[in-house]
Amino acid sequence: MSEQPTLRCSTSGDELLGIGATLRSAADAALLERERLPRAVRLRFRVGEEAERTVADFVRRERECCPFFDSRSAKRTESSRWR
């Protein structure tokens, strides 16, 4: 019988606060659009080195702590998206 993955975030409370603060800072500086989807949230950021780095770091952290979520980013000419 195969083992089911644990559906629990492995990030501590303090780490979550730090990650949230970083994402809020990026949103304050570069967020263009926030769209709620039935099972996701899509954020669209202005293209820029700092925003792209922050979004990429956020996606990497989400994949590490919550592998059961489908976190991804896509770079467009005019903006970056996180879903």
C-alpha positions, 0 to 999 in steps of 0.5 A: 500500500502506498503512503499518502503525502502529508497535507500540512505546511512544513513552514513555521509560524515565524517563517510564514510571517516573513514570507508574507511580509516579503510577498506583501512588499512585492505586491505593494511595489509591483502588483498589477492584478489579483484574480480569484479563480475557483481553486486558485489565486492569480497575481500579476506583477510588473516585470522587474528584477526585484519582483521577478526574484521575489516571485521566483523565491516565493514559488520555490518556498511554496513548492518546498513546504507545500508540495501538494499545491500547484505553485508556478510562475510565468514570465510574460513580456509585460508582466510576471504571474504567480498562480 
